Amino acid sequence: MMKECIRLLFKRKSVRSFLDKDVDDKVILQILEAGNAAPSAGNLQPREFIVVRNKNIKEELSKAALNQRFIARAPVVIVVVANFPRSTRVYGERGYFYTIQDCSAAIQNILLAAEALGLGSCWVGAFKDEEVSRILKLPDHTRPMAIIPIGYPKKEGAKTGRISIQELIHRDHW
């Protein structure tokens, strides 16, 4: 089991090209449950998920995301939304930071769950917040954190290079 988890971590890649094949609601629900299984400060779970299948809304989201057209072509788009008051009511100003961390953990779980279920996905963070909020009619106390197109990959995602781990480790405190 552990080896499978590690393999999945290294196998996952960003996918921007999808087959014209629907993704069952039960599969999307599994992915969302995996997202919500992520840790959160005080177990406050300050994240919300918006599932978009509507072609017009996906088109608007792709435009708001600096014209990243692959978003509109994905069968399903999940938008992860930060609900700041869930954390700030307990942690004050620091709760903003925790909310962003908690959403990021949920996003990573969503990406890994999609991969485990044979789907491709991509973490899109480049978008106009106000525009996405308007499109999705988000309340003022929330903010979109990521747009995640999901579908069956048309082709394998490209393997990207990584900075050597030796360059990233600071051994001063070991």
C-alpha positions as CSV (number, residue, x, y, z in Angstrom):
1,M,0.0,0.0,0.0
2,M,2.7,2.4,0.9
3,K,4.6,1.7,-2.3
4,E,1.5,2.4,-4.3
5,C,1.0,5.8,-2.5
6,I,4.6,6.8,-3.3
7,R,4.3,5.6,-6.9
8,L,1.1,7.8,-7.3
9,L,2.9,10.8,-6.0
10,F,5.6,10.5,-8.6
11,K,3.2,9.5,-11.4
12,R,0.8,12.4,-11.2
13,K,1.3,15.1,-13.9
14,S,-0.7,18.1,-15.0
15,V,-3.1,17.1,-17.8
16,R,-4.4,19.7,-20.2
17,S,-6.0,17.6,-22.9
18,F,-9.1,15.4,-22.2
19,L,-11.1,12.8,-24.1
20,D,-14.7,13.8,-24.9
21,K,-15.9,11.3,-22.3
22,D,-18.1,12.1,-19.3
23,V,-17.0,11.5,-15.7
24,D,-19.6,9.8,-13.6
25,D,-21.0,11.8,-10.6
26,K,-20.0,8.9,-8.2
27,V,-16.4,9.3,-9.3
28,I,-16.5,13.0,-8.8
29,L,-18.0,12.5,-5.3
30,Q,-15.1,10.2,-4.4
31,I,-12.6,12.8,-5.6
32,L,-14.4,15.5,-3.5
33,E,-14.5,13.2,-0.4
34,A,-10.7,12.8,-0.9
35,G,-10.3,16.5,-1.0
36,N,-12.3,16.9,2.2
37,A,-10.2,14.2,3.9
38,A,-7.2,16.6,3.8
39,P,-6.0,17.9,7.2
40,S,-7.1,21.3,8.3
41,A,-6.2,23.6,11.3
42,G,-8.5,22.8,14.2
43,N,-10.4,20.4,11.8
44,L,-12.4,23.5,10.7
45,Q,-12.4,22.4,7.0
46,P,-12.6,25.9,5.6
47,R,-12.9,24.7,2.0
48,E,-15.8,24.4,-0.3
49,F,-16.1,22.7,-3.7
50,I,-18.0,23.9,-6.7
51,V,-18.5,21.3,-9.5
52,V,-19.0,22.8,-12.9
53,R,-20.4,20.8,-15.8
54,N,-22.2,23.7,-17.6
55,K,-20.5,24.4,-20.9
56,N,-21.1,28.2,-20.7
57,I,-19.8,28.5,-17.2
58,K,-16.7,26.4,-18.1
59,E,-16.1,28.8,-21.0
60,E,-16.4,31.9,-18.7
61,L,-14.0,30.3,-16.2
62,S,-11.5,29.6,-19.0
63,K,-11.6,33.2,-20.0
64,A,-11.2,34.4,-16.4
65,A,-8.2,32.0,-16.2
66,L,-6.3,34.1,-18.7
67,N,-7.8,32.2,-21.6
68,Q,-6.6,28.8,-20.7
69,R,-8.8,27.0,-23.2
70,F,-8.3,23.5,-21.8
71,I,-10.5,24.4,-18.8
72,A,-13.5,24.8,-21.1
73,R,-12.8,21.5,-22.8
74,A,-12.6,19.4,-19.6
75,P,-15.8,17.4,-18.9
76,V,-15.8,18.5,-15.2
77,V,-14.2,21.5,-13.4
78,I,-13.9,21.7,-9.7
79,V,-13.3,25.1,-8.1
80,V,-11.9,25.0,-4.6
81,V,-13.1,27.9,-2.6
82,A,-11.7,29.3,0.7
83,N,-14.3,30.1,3.4
84,F,-12.2,32.4,5.6
85,P,-14.6,32.9,8.5
86,R,-14.5,29.2,9.4
87,S,-10.8,29.7,10.4
88,T,-10.7,33.4,11.4
89,R,-13.5,33.0,14.0
90,V,-11.1,30.7,15.9
91,Y,-7.7,31.8,14.9
92,G,-8.2,35.5,14.1
93,E,-5.9,37.0,11.4
94,R,-3.7,33.8,11.4
95,G,-6.8,32.0,10.2
96,Y,-6.4,33.5,6.7
97,F,-3.0,31.7,6.4
98,Y,-4.5,28.4,7.7
99,T,-7.4,28.6,5.3
100,I,-5.0,28.9,2.3
101,Q,-2.9,26.0,3.7
102,D,-6.1,23.9,4.2
103,C,-7.4,24.5,0.7
104,S,-4.0,23.7,-0.7
105,A,-4.0,20.3,1.1
106,A,-7.5,19.6,-0.2
107,I,-6.4,20.5,-3.8
108,Q,-3.4,18.1,-3.6
109,N,-5.7,15.3,-2.4
110,I,-8.1,16.0,-5.3
111,L,-5.3,15.8,-7.8
112,L,-4.0,12.5,-6.3
113,A,-7.5,11.0,-6.1
114,A,-8.1,11.9,-9.8
115,E,-4.9,10.2,-10.7
116,A,-5.7,7.1,-8.7
117,L,-9.0,6.8,-10.5
118,G,-7.5,7.0,-13.9
119,L,-8.3,10.7,-14.5
120,G,-6.2,13.6,-15.5
121,S,-6.3,17.0,-13.8
122,C,-4.4,20.3,-13.5
123,W,-4.1,22.8,-10.6
124,V,-4.9,26.1,-12.2
125,G,-4.0,29.1,-10.0
126,A,-3.7,31.8,-12.7
127,F,-7.1,33.5,-12.9
128,K,-8.8,36.7,-12.0
129,D,-10.3,36.2,-8.5
130,E,-13.0,38.8,-8.8
131,E,-14.1,37.4,-12.2
132,V,-14.3,33.8,-11.0
133,S,-16.2,35.0,-7.9
134,R,-18.6,36.9,-10.1
135,I,-19.2,33.9,-12.5
136,L,-19.8,31.5,-9.6
137,K,-21.7,34.1,-7.5
138,L,-19.5,33.5,-4.5
139,P,-20.2,35.3,-1.2
140,D,-17.8,38.2,-0.2
141,H,-16.3,36.2,2.6
142,T,-15.0,33.5,0.3
143,R,-12.3,33.4,-2.4
144,P,-11.5,31.0,-5.2
145,M,-8.2,29.1,-4.6
146,A,-8.0,26.8,-7.6
147,I,-9.7,25.8,-10.8
148,I,-9.2,22.1,-11.4
149,P,-10.3,20.7,-14.8
150,I,-10.8,16.9,-14.6
151,G,-11.3,14.3,-17.3
152,Y,-9.9,11.2,-18.9
153,P,-6.6,12.2,-20.4
154,K,-6.3,12.3,-24.2
155,K,-2.5,11.9,-23.7
156,E,-0.1,11.5,-20.9
157,G,0.8,14.7,-19.1
158,A,4.3,15.9,-19.8
159,K,7.0,15.0,-17.2
160,T,8.5,18.1,-15.8
161,G,11.9,18.5,-14.3
162,R,12.5,19.1,-10.7
163,I,15.2,20.9,-8.8
164,S,17.6,18.5,-7.3
165,I,16.5,17.6,-3.7
166,Q,20.1,18.2,-2.6
167,E,19.7,21.9,-3.6
168,L,16.5,22.2,-1.6
169,I,17.7,20.6,1.7
170,H,19.1,22.9,4.4
171,R,21.2,20.7,6.6
172,D,22.2,23.4,9.1
173,H,19.8,22.0,11.7
174,W,20.3,18.2,11.2
